[in-house]
Amino acid sequence: MINDINLGGVYVPGLLVIALAALFCTLLWLPLFTFSRRYRRLPWRPLMSLSTYIVTFFLLMQGLNALGLVV
């Protein structure tokens, strides 16, 4: 289970923190994808944004689990 994170006396769920980190990483990745020719030809760009978020979230969870930070 992911532990809560204490920010100034306010407990924030760990999963929420990871989700926000994934959102931030996704917002950094999407402008880099726009330079690609293939990204411009995709029919549904919002679907690409959602799938990038899901993959980023999964990779963050997998990485934290491999480091032993998520029990």
PDB file of N, CA, C and O in Angstrom:
ATOM      1  N   MET A   1       0.836  -1.167   0.000  1.00  0.00           N
ATOM      2  CA  MET A   1       0.000   0.000   0.000  1.00  0.00           C
ATOM      3  C   MET A   1       0.888   1.240   0.000  1.00  0.00           C
ATOM      4  O   MET A   1       1.948   1.253   0.625  1.00  0.00           O
ATOM      5  N   ILE A   2       0.458   2.257  -0.689  1.00  0.00           N
ATOM      6  CA  ILE A   2       1.209   3.495  -0.778  1.00  0.00           C
ATOM      7  C   ILE A   2       0.917   4.337   0.467  1.00  0.00           C
ATOM      8  O   ILE A   2      -0.239   4.593   0.803  1.00  0.00           O
ATOM      9  N   ASN A   3       1.974   4.756   1.132  1.00  0.00           N
ATOM     10  CA  ASN A   3       1.814   5.537   2.351  1.00  0.00           C
ATOM     11  C   ASN A   3       1.368   6.956   2.030  1.00  0.00           C
ATOM     12  O   ASN A   3       1.608   7.479   0.943  1.00  0.00           O
ATOM     13  N   ASP A   4       0.708   7.560   3.017  1.00  0.00           N
ATOM     14  CA  ASP A   4       0.326   8.963   2.873  1.00  0.00           C
ATOM     15  C   ASP A   4       1.557   9.839   3.044  1.00  0.00           C
ATOM     16  O   ASP A   4       2.511   9.475   3.732  1.00  0.00           O
ATOM     17  N   ILE A   5       1.516  10.993   2.406  1.00  0.00           N
ATOM     18  CA  ILE A   5       2.625  11.938   2.477  1.00  0.00           C
ATOM     19  C   ILE A   5       2.160  13.146   3.279  1.00  0.00           C
ATOM     20  O   ILE A   5       1.100  13.712   3.014  1.00  0.00           O
ATOM     21  N   ASN A   6       2.961  13.530   4.253  1.00  0.00           N
ATOM     22  CA  ASN A   6       2.620  14.638   5.126  1.00  0.00           C
ATOM     23  C   ASN A   6       3.219  15.919   4.560  1.00  0.00           C
ATOM     24  O   ASN A   6       4.440  16.060   4.485  1.00  0.00           O
ATOM     25  N   LEU A   7       2.357  16.853   4.162  1.00  0.00           N
ATOM     26  CA  LEU A   7       2.796  18.153   3.649  1.00  0.00           C
ATOM     27  C   LEU A   7       2.267  19.247   4.573  1.00  0.00           C
ATOM     28  O   LEU A   7       1.128  19.691   4.434  1.00  0.00           O
ATOM     29  N   GLY A   8       3.089  19.668   5.498  1.00  0.00           N
ATOM     30  CA  GLY A   8       2.687  20.734   6.414  1.00  0.00           C
ATOM     31  C   GLY A   8       1.522  20.361   7.303  1.00  0.00           C
ATOM     32  O   GLY A   8       0.671  21.202   7.590  1.00  0.00           O
ATOM     33  N   GLY A   9       1.467  19.128   7.740  1.00  0.00           N
ATOM     34  CA  GLY A   9       0.388  18.678   8.612  1.00  0.00           C
ATOM     35  C   GLY A   9      -0.829  18.172   7.862  1.00  0.00           C
ATOM     36  O   GLY A   9      -1.785  17.708   8.483  1.00  0.00           O
ATOM     37  N   VAL A  10      -0.814  18.250   6.565  1.00  0.00           N
ATOM     38  CA  VAL A  10      -1.926  17.750   5.755  1.00  0.00           C
ATOM     39  C   VAL A  10      -1.478  16.456   5.098  1.00  0.00           C
ATOM     40  O   VAL A  10      -0.473  16.422   4.388  1.00  0.00           O
ATOM     41  N   TYR A  11      -2.230  15.398   5.339  1.00  0.00           N
ATOM     42  CA  TYR A  11      -1.896  14.114   4.745  1.00  0.00           C
ATOM     43  C   TYR A  11      -2.511  14.003   3.354  1.00  0.00           C
ATOM     44  O   TYR A  11      -3.719  14.150   3.168  1.00  0.00           O
ATOM     45  N   VAL A  12      -1.644  13.740   2.393  1.00  0.00           N
ATOM     46  CA  VAL A  12      -2.058  13.613   0.998  1.00  0.00           C
ATOM     47  C   VAL A  12      -1.835  12.156   0.607  1.00  0.00           C
ATOM     48  O   VAL A  12      -0.760  11.609   0.855  1.00  0.00           O
ATOM     49  N   PRO A  13      -2.841  11.519  -0.004  1.00  0.00           N
ATOM     50  CA  PRO A  13      -2.651  10.118  -0.417  1.00  0.00           C
ATOM     51  C   PRO A  13      -1.499   9.987  -1.404  1.00  0.00           C
ATOM     52  O   PRO A  13      -1.342  10.803  -2.312  1.00  0.00           O
ATOM     53  N   GLY A  14      -0.702   8.952  -1.210  1.00  0.00           N
ATOM     54  CA  GLY A  14       0.457   8.727  -2.055  1.00  0.00           C
ATOM     55  C   GLY A  14       0.090   8.501  -3.509  1.00  0.00           C
ATOM     56  O   GLY A  14       0.810   8.926  -4.413  1.00  0.00           O
ATOM     57  N   LEU A  15      -1.031   7.830  -3.733  1.00  0.00           N
ATOM     58  CA  LEU A  15      -1.473   7.579  -5.106  1.00  0.00           C
ATOM     59  C   LEU A  15      -1.815   8.888  -5.819  1.00  0.00           C
ATOM     60  O   LEU A  15      -1.578   9.025  -7.020  1.00  0.00           O
ATOM     61  N   LEU A  16      -2.370   9.843  -5.082  1.00  0.00           N
ATOM     62  CA  LEU A  16      -2.670  11.147  -5.663  1.00  0.00           C
ATOM     63  C   LEU A  16      -1.386  11.884  -6.041  1.00  0.00           C
ATOM     64  O   LEU A  16      -1.331  12.544  -7.078  1.00  0.00           O
ATOM     65  N   VAL A  17      -0.369  11.775  -5.213  1.00  0.00           N
ATOM     66  CA  VAL A  17       0.915  12.423  -5.511  1.00  0.00           C
ATOM     67  C   VAL A  17       1.533  11.807  -6.759  1.00  0.00           C
ATOM     68  O   VAL A  17       2.073  12.522  -7.604  1.00  0.00           O
ATOM     69  N   ILE A  18       1.458  10.491  -6.880  1.00  0.00           N
ATOM     70  CA  ILE A  18       2.002   9.826  -8.064  1.00  0.00           C
ATOM     71  C   ILE A  18       1.204  10.203  -9.300  1.00  0.00           C
ATOM     72  O   ILE A  18       1.778  10.387 -10.373  1.00  0.00           O
ATOM     73  N   ALA A  19      -0.113  10.319  -9.166  1.00  0.00           N
ATOM     74  CA  ALA A  19      -0.942  10.723 -10.302  1.00  0.00           C
ATOM     75  C   ALA A  19      -0.603  12.144 -10.749  1.00  0.00           C
ATOM     76  O   ALA A  19      -0.572  12.422 -11.948  1.00  0.00           O
ATOM     77  N   LEU A  20      -0.352  13.033  -9.813  1.00  0.00           N
ATOM     78  CA  LEU A  20       0.025  14.406 -10.170  1.00  0.00           C
ATOM     79  C   LEU A  20       1.409  14.454 -10.798  1.00  0.00           C
ATOM     80  O   LEU A  20       1.651  15.252 -11.704  1.00  0.00           O
ATOM     81  N   ALA A  21       2.316  13.611 -10.328  1.00  0.00           N
ATOM     82  CA  ALA A  21       3.646  13.540 -10.940  1.00  0.00           C
ATOM     83  C   ALA A  21       3.545  13.007 -12.364  1.00  0.00           C
ATOM     84  O   ALA A  21       4.252  13.479 -13.255  1.00  0.00           O
ATOM     85  N   ALA A  22       2.668  12.022 -12.583  1.00  0.00           N
ATOM     86  CA  ALA A  22       2.462  11.493 -13.936  1.00  0.00           C
ATOM     87  C   ALA A  22       1.853  12.554 -14.842  1.00  0.00           C
ATOM     88  O   ALA A  22       2.209  12.644 -16.017  1.00  0.00           O
ATOM     89  N   LEU A  23       0.939  13.357 -14.308  1.00  0.00           N
ATOM     90  CA  LEU A  23       0.347  14.430 -15.099  1.00  0.00           C
ATOM     91  C   LEU A  23       1.398  15.462 -15.484  1.00  0.00           C
ATOM     92  O   LEU A  23       1.418  15.932 -16.621  1.00  0.00           O
ATOM     93  N   PHE A  24       2.264  15.813 -14.554  1.00  0.00           N
ATOM     94  CA  PHE A  24       3.329  16.772 -14.836  1.00  0.00           C
ATOM     95  C   PHE A  24       4.288  16.228 -15.895  1.00  0.00           C
ATOM     96  O   PHE A  24       4.684  16.953 -16.808  1.00  0.00           O
ATOM     97  N   CYS A  25       4.661  14.947 -15.771  1.00  0.00           N
ATOM     98  CA  CYS A  25       5.550  14.333 -16.767  1.00  0.00           C
ATOM     99  C   CYS A  25       4.881  14.275 -18.137  1.00  0.00           C
ATOM    100  O   CYS A  25       5.535  14.479 -19.159  1.00  0.00           O
ATOM    101  N   THR A  26       3.588  13.998 -18.157  1.00  0.00           N
ATOM    102  CA  THR A  26       2.856  13.948 -19.420  1.00  0.00           C
ATOM    103  C   THR A  26       2.825  15.327 -20.080  1.00  0.00           C
ATOM    104  O   THR A  26       2.972  15.447 -21.296  1.00  0.00           O
ATOM    105  N   LEU A  27       2.633  16.356 -19.268  1.00  0.00           N
ATOM    106  CA  LEU A  27       2.623  17.713 -19.812  1.00  0.00           C
ATOM    107  C   LEU A  27       3.987  18.109 -20.360  1.00  0.00           C
ATOM    108  O   LEU A  27       4.077  18.974 -21.232  1.00  0.00           O
ATOM    109  N   LEU A  28       5.044  17.489 -19.861  1.00  0.00           N
ATOM    110  CA  LEU A  28       6.371  17.748 -20.406  1.00  0.00           C
ATOM    111  C   LEU A  28       6.635  16.932 -21.674  1.00  0.00           C
ATOM    112  O   LEU A  28       7.347  17.390 -22.568  1.00  0.00           O
ATOM    113  N   TRP A  29       6.067  15.729 -21.755  1.00  0.00           N
ATOM    114  CA  TRP A  29       6.304  14.851 -22.904  1.00  0.00           C
ATOM    115  C   TRP A  29       5.534  15.273 -24.147  1.00  0.00           C
ATOM    116  O   TRP A  29       6.059  15.175 -25.256  1.00  0.00           O
ATOM    117  N   LEU A  30       4.310  15.736 -23.987  1.00  0.00           N
ATOM    118  CA  LEU A  30       3.458  16.016 -25.152  1.00  0.00           C
ATOM    119  C   LEU A  30       4.023  17.084 -26.087  1.00  0.00           C
ATOM    120  O   LEU A  30       3.903  16.915 -27.300  1.00  0.00           O
ATOM    121  N   PRO A  31       4.627  18.162 -25.611  1.00  0.00           N
ATOM    122  CA  PRO A  31       5.241  19.098 -26.574  1.00  0.00           C
ATOM    123  C   PRO A  31       6.387  18.470 -27.367  1.00  0.00           C
ATOM    124  O   PRO A  31       6.637  18.852 -28.510  1.00  0.00           O
ATOM    125  N   LEU A  32       7.079  17.509 -26.761  1.00  0.00           N
ATOM    126  CA  LEU A  32       8.142  16.827 -27.494  1.00  0.00           C
ATOM    127  C   LEU A  32       7.570  15.936 -28.593  1.00  0.00           C
ATOM    128  O   LEU A  32       8.182  15.774 -29.649  1.00  0.00           O
ATOM    129  N   PHE A  33       6.402  15.363 -28.343  1.00  0.00           N
ATOM    130  CA  PHE A  33       5.760  14.529 -29.356  1.00  0.00           C
ATOM    131  C   PHE A  33       5.249  15.348 -30.538  1.00  0.00           C
ATOM    132  O   PHE A  33       5.120  14.820 -31.642  1.00  0.00           O
ATOM    133  N   THR A  34       4.958  16.615 -30.325  1.00  0.00           N
ATOM    134  CA  THR A  34       4.415  17.429 -31.410  1.00  0.00           C
ATOM    135  C   THR A  34       5.453  17.700 -32.498  1.00  0.00           C
ATOM    136  O   THR A  34       5.094  18.049 -33.623  1.00  0.00           O
ATOM    137  N   PHE A  35       6.723  17.544 -32.175  1.00  0.00           N
ATOM    138  CA  PHE A  35       7.761  17.719 -33.188  1.00  0.00           C
ATOM    139  C   PHE A  35       7.824  16.535 -34.152  1.00  0.00           C
ATOM    140  O   PHE A  35       8.434  16.627 -35.217  1.00  0.00           O
ATOM    141  N   SER A  36       7.203  15.444 -33.781  1.00  0.00           N
ATOM    142  CA  SER A  36       7.214  14.243 -34.614  1.00  0.00           C
ATOM    143  C   SER A  36       6.176  14.365 -35.734  1.00  0.00           C
ATOM    144  O   SER A  36       5.075  14.871 -35.516  1.00  0.00           O
ATOM    145  N   ARG A  37       6.528  13.907 -36.907  1.00  0.00           N
ATOM    146  CA  ARG A  37       5.578  13.942 -38.029  1.00  0.00           C
ATOM    147  C   ARG A  37       4.429  12.979 -37.820  1.00  0.00           C
ATOM    148  O   ARG A  37       3.295  13.249 -38.216  1.00  0.00           O
ATOM    149  N   ARG A  38       4.730  11.860 -37.198  1.00  0.00           N
ATOM    150  CA  ARG A  38       3.687  10.846 -36.998  1.00  0.00           C
ATOM    151  C   ARG A  38       2.625  11.322 -36.018  1.00  0.00           C
ATOM    152  O   ARG A  38       1.451  10.987 -36.175  1.00  0.00           O
ATOM    153  N   TYR A  39       3.011  12.088 -35.019  1.00  0.00           N
ATOM    154  CA  TYR A  39       2.044  12.584 -34.045  1.00  0.00           C
ATOM    155  C   TYR A  39       1.031  13.508 -34.710  1.00  0.00           C
ATOM    156  O   TYR A  39      -0.141  13.515 -34.336  1.00  0.00           O
ATOM    157  N   ARG A  40       1.466  14.272 -35.674  1.00  0.00           N
ATOM    158  CA  ARG A  40       0.565  15.204 -36.365  1.00  0.00           C
ATOM    159  C   ARG A  40      -0.468  14.474 -37.212  1.00  0.00           C
ATOM    160  O   ARG A  40      -1.531  15.026 -37.494  1.00  0.00           O
ATOM    161  N   ARG A  41      -0.176  13.251 -37.621  1.00  0.00           N
ATOM    162  CA  ARG A  41      -1.094  12.503 -38.469  1.00  0.00           C
ATOM    163  C   ARG A  41      -2.050  11.610 -37.684  1.00  0.00           C
ATOM    164  O   ARG A  41      -2.876  10.917 -38.278  1.00  0.00           O
ATOM    165  N   LEU A  42      -1.949  11.619 -36.384  1.00  0.00           N
ATOM    166  CA  LEU A  42      -2.851  10.786 -35.590  1.00  0.00           C
ATOM    167  C   LEU A  42      -4.265  11.336 -35.669  1.00  0.00           C
ATOM    168  O   LEU A  42      -4.465  12.550 -35.614  1.00  0.00           O
ATOM    169  N   PRO A  43      -5.244  10.456 -35.797  1.00  0.00           N
ATOM    170  CA  PRO A  43      -6.614  10.940 -35.920  1.00  0.00           C
ATOM    171  C   PRO A  43      -7.173  11.501 -34.607  1.00  0.00           C
ATOM    172  O   PRO A  43      -7.944  12.460 -34.628  1.00  0.00           O
ATOM    173  N   TRP A  44      -6.795  10.917 -33.474  1.00  0.00           N
ATOM    174  CA  TRP A  44      -7.339  11.349 -32.186  1.00  0.00           C
ATOM    175  C   TRP A  44      -6.205  11.709 -31.249  1.00  0.00           C
ATOM    176  O   TRP A  44      -5.694  10.856 -30.524  1.00  0.00           O
ATOM    177  N   ARG A  45      -5.814  12.964 -31.264  1.00  0.00           N
ATOM    178  CA  ARG A  45      -4.719  13.401 -30.399  1.00  0.00           C
ATOM    179  C   ARG A  45      -5.082  13.336 -28.914  1.00  0.00           C
ATOM    180  O   ARG A  45      -4.216  12.999 -28.106  1.00  0.00           O
ATOM    181  N   PRO A  46      -6.333  13.645 -28.512  1.00  0.00           N
ATOM    182  CA  PRO A  46      -6.655  13.497 -27.080  1.00  0.00           C
ATOM    183  C   PRO A  46      -6.496  12.061 -26.583  1.00  0.00           C
ATOM    184  O   PRO A  46      -6.155  11.841 -25.421  1.00  0.00           O
ATOM    185  N   LEU A  47      -6.741  11.088 -27.453  1.00  0.00           N
ATOM    186  CA  LEU A  47      -6.528   9.700 -27.063  1.00  0.00           C
ATOM    187  C   LEU A  47      -5.045   9.437 -26.846  1.00  0.00           C
ATOM    188  O   LEU A  47      -4.676   8.684 -25.945  1.00  0.00           O
ATOM    189  N   MET A  48      -4.205  10.038 -27.647  1.00  0.00           N
ATOM    190  CA  MET A  48      -2.755   9.913 -27.471  1.00  0.00           C
ATOM    191  C   MET A  48      -2.329  10.544 -26.151  1.00  0.00           C
ATOM    192  O   MET A  48      -1.452  10.017 -25.466  1.00  0.00           O
ATOM    193  N   SER A  49      -2.936  11.655 -25.793  1.00  0.00           N
ATOM    194  CA  SER A  49      -2.613  12.304 -24.522  1.00  0.00           C
ATOM    195  C   SER A  49      -3.013  11.420 -23.348  1.00  0.00           C
ATOM    196  O   SER A  49      -2.254  11.282 -22.389  1.00  0.00           O
ATOM    197  N   LEU A  50      -4.186  10.826 -23.417  1.00  0.00           N
ATOM    198  CA  LEU A  50      -4.649   9.947 -22.349  1.00  0.00           C
ATOM    199  C   LEU A  50      -3.770   8.710 -22.236  1.00  0.00           C
ATOM    200  O   LEU A  50      -3.413   8.301 -21.131  1.00  0.00           O
ATOM    201  N   SER A  51      -3.424   8.120 -23.352  1.00  0.00           N
ATOM    202  CA  SER A  51      -2.592   6.920 -23.311  1.00  0.00           C
ATOM    203  C   SER A  51      -1.184   7.242 -22.816  1.00  0.00           C
ATOM    204  O   SER A  51      -0.568   6.420 -22.139  1.00  0.00           O
ATOM    205  N   THR A  52      -0.667   8.421 -23.142  1.00  0.00           N
ATOM    206  CA  THR A  52       0.641   8.834 -22.628  1.00  0.00           C
ATOM    207  C   THR A  52       0.579   8.985 -21.114  1.00  0.00           C
ATOM    208  O   THR A  52       1.519   8.609 -20.414  1.00  0.00           O
ATOM    209  N   TYR A  53      -0.516   9.531 -20.604  1.00  0.00           N
ATOM    210  CA  TYR A  53      -0.683   9.670 -19.153  1.00  0.00           C
ATOM    211  C   TYR A  53      -0.727   8.297 -18.477  1.00  0.00           C
ATOM    212  O   TYR A  53      -0.089   8.094 -17.444  1.00  0.00           O
ATOM    213  N   ILE A  54      -1.463   7.374 -19.047  1.00  0.00           N
ATOM    214  CA  ILE A  54      -1.591   6.041 -18.449  1.00  0.00           C
ATOM    215  C   ILE A  54      -0.246   5.322 -18.443  1.00  0.00           C
ATOM    216  O   ILE A  54       0.121   4.701 -17.445  1.00  0.00           O
ATOM    217  N   VAL A  55       0.486   5.401 -19.543  1.00  0.00           N
ATOM    218  CA  VAL A  55       1.796   4.751 -19.613  1.00  0.00           C
ATOM    219  C   VAL A  55       2.764   5.403 -18.627  1.00  0.00           C
ATOM    220  O   VAL A  55       3.530   4.698 -17.970  1.00  0.00           O
ATOM    221  N   THR A  56       2.748   6.712 -18.509  1.00  0.00           N
ATOM    222  CA  THR A  56       3.625   7.408 -17.567  1.00  0.00           C
ATOM    223  C   THR A  56       3.293   7.015 -16.132  1.00  0.00           C
ATOM    224  O   THR A  56       4.192   6.778 -15.325  1.00  0.00           O
ATOM    225  N   PHE A  57       2.010   6.947 -15.818  1.00  0.00           N
ATOM    226  CA  PHE A  57       1.585   6.552 -14.471  1.00  0.00           C
ATOM    227  C   PHE A  57       2.046   5.129 -14.165  1.00  0.00           C
ATOM    228  O   PHE A  57       2.553   4.860 -13.075  1.00  0.00           O
ATOM    229  N   PHE A  58       1.871   4.216 -15.128  1.00  0.00           N
ATOM    230  CA  PHE A  58       2.296   2.828 -14.940  1.00  0.00           C
ATOM    231  C   PHE A  58       3.806   2.740 -14.737  1.00  0.00           C
ATOM    232  O   PHE A  58       4.270   2.000 -13.869  1.00  0.00           O
ATOM    233  N   LEU A  59       4.575   3.484 -15.524  1.00  0.00           N
ATOM    234  CA  LEU A  59       6.028   3.444 -15.394  1.00  0.00           C
ATOM    235  C   LEU A  59       6.493   4.024 -14.052  1.00  0.00           C
ATOM    236  O   LEU A  59       7.445   3.519 -13.456  1.00  0.00           O
ATOM    237  N   LEU A  60       5.831   5.072 -13.580  1.00  0.00           N
ATOM    238  CA  LEU A  60       6.163   5.611 -12.264  1.00  0.00           C
ATOM    239  C   LEU A  60       5.869   4.594 -11.169  1.00  0.00           C
ATOM    240  O   LEU A  60       6.679   4.409 -10.262  1.00  0.00           O
ATOM    241  N   MET A  61       4.723   3.937 -11.246  1.00  0.00           N
ATOM    242  CA  MET A  61       4.370   2.925 -10.250  1.00  0.00           C
ATOM    243  C   MET A  61       5.350   1.758 -10.290  1.00  0.00           C
ATOM    244  O   MET A  61       5.763   1.260  -9.242  1.00  0.00           O
ATOM    245  N   GLN A  62       5.721   1.324 -11.478  1.00  0.00           N
ATOM    246  CA  GLN A  62       6.649   0.210 -11.617  1.00  0.00           C
ATOM    247  C   GLN A  62       8.039   0.594 -11.097  1.00  0.00           C
ATOM    248  O   GLN A  62       8.703  -0.209 -10.441  1.00  0.00           O
ATOM    249  N   GLY A  63       8.467   1.801 -11.388  1.00  0.00           N
ATOM    250  CA  GLY A  63       9.764   2.258 -10.912  1.00  0.00           C
ATOM    251  C   GLY A  63       9.812   2.406  -9.401  1.00  0.00           C
ATOM    252  O   GLY A  63      10.805   2.037  -8.776  1.00  0.00           O
ATOM    253  N   LEU A  64       8.750   2.943  -8.804  1.00  0.00           N
ATOM    254  CA  LEU A  64       8.717   3.074  -7.363  1.00  0.00           C
ATOM    255  C   LEU A  64       8.643   1.717  -6.684  1.00  0.00           C
ATOM    256  O   LEU A  64       9.192   1.531  -5.598  1.00  0.00           O
ATOM    257  N   ASN A  65       7.967   0.771  -7.320  1.00  0.00           N
ATOM    258  CA  ASN A  65       7.893  -0.581  -6.760  1.00  0.00           C
ATOM    259  C   ASN A  65       9.250  -1.260  -6.834  1.00  0.00           C
ATOM    260  O   ASN A  65       9.627  -1.976  -5.907  1.00  0.00           O
ATOM    261  N   ALA A  66       9.992  -1.051  -7.914  1.00  0.00           N
ATOM    262  CA  ALA A  66      11.318  -1.652  -8.058  1.00  0.00           C
ATOM    263  C   ALA A  66      12.307  -1.064  -7.057  1.00  0.00           C
ATOM    264  O   ALA A  66      13.215  -1.759  -6.602  1.00  0.00           O
ATOM    265  N   LEU A  67      12.138   0.198  -6.716  1.00  0.00           N
ATOM    266  CA  LEU A  67      13.017   0.826  -5.724  1.00  0.00           C
ATOM    267  C   LEU A  67      12.636   0.462  -4.304  1.00  0.00           C
ATOM    268  O   LEU A  67      13.408   0.705  -3.377  1.00  0.00           O
ATOM    269  N   GLY A  68      11.474  -0.111  -4.119  1.00  0.00           N
ATOM    270  CA  GLY A  68      11.015  -0.493  -2.790  1.00  0.00           C
ATOM    271  C   GLY A  68      10.328   0.629  -2.057  1.00  0.00           C
ATOM    272  O   GLY A  68      10.129   0.535  -0.846  1.00  0.00           O
ATOM    273  N   LEU A  69       9.957   1.695  -2.751  1.00  0.00           N
ATOM    274  CA  LEU A  69       9.283   2.812  -2.110  1.00  0.00           C
ATOM    275  C   LEU A  69       7.789   2.589  -1.952  1.00  0.00           C
ATOM    276  O   LEU A  69       7.140   3.228  -1.124  1.00  0.00           O
ATOM    277  N   VAL A  70       7.250   1.684  -2.746  1.00  0.00           N
ATOM    278  CA  VAL A  70       5.827   1.344  -2.650  1.00  0.00           C
ATOM    279  C   VAL A  70       5.748  -0.069  -2.121  1.00  0.00           C
ATOM    280  O   VAL A  70       6.292  -1.002  -2.713  1.00  0.00           O
ATOM    281  N   VAL A  71       5.063  -0.218  -0.998  1.00  0.00           N
ATOM    282  CA  VAL A  71       4.969  -1.542  -0.371  1.00  0.00           C
ATOM    283  C   VAL A  71       3.688  -2.205  -0.776  1.00  0.00           C
ATOM    284  O   VAL A  71       3.415  -3.330  -0.356  1.00  0.00           O
TER     285      VAL A  71
END
